[in-house]
Amino acid sequence: MAYRTPIGEMRKRILIQRQSDSGTASGETTQTPSDFRRAWARILPTAGGESWIAKELQELITCRINMRYQKGILPKMRAVWQGRIFNFVSVRDLEEMHEELEILAKEEIAE
């Protein structure tokens, strides 16, 4: 049996967003974030580091987000909390019990 996060540790109210297609004046389609739902969650940093991507130094901050199970949460979504953006890398239903989701995410670093 997997460890379940106590509900009292899920103190952060996050906004989950998904990418939606929207049209521009020139007729092109662009991806814009749209609100999916809000949820209480726990956000824990798991690793930090830097890497060279396209000859630029990029910071990578990886974290784990735990929240109660909600249908429809996918890896191509993201969470927003206090202006910080966490892009989902993977979403796992712990023990396939539909009780808790464990989400691995990378934080976007604002420049």
Stockholm file with secondary structure:
# STOCKHOLM 1.0

chainA/1-111         MAYRTPIGEMRKRILIQRQSDSGTASGETTQTPSDFRRAWARILPTAGGESWIAKELQELITCRINMRYQKGILPKMRAVWQGRIFNFVSVRDLEEMHEELEILAKEEIAE
#=GR chainA/1-111 SS CCCCCCGGGCCEEEEEEEEEEEECTTSCEEEEEEEEEEEEEEEEEEEEEEEEETTEEEEEEEEEEEEECCTTCCTTCEEEETTEEEEEEEEEEGGGSSSEEEEEEEECCCC
#=GC SS_cons         CCCCCCGGGCCEEEEEEEEEEEECTTSCEEEEEEEEEEEEEEEEEEEEEEEEETTEEEEEEEEEEEEECCTTCCTTCEEEETTEEEEEEEEEEGGGSSSEEEEEEEECCCC
//
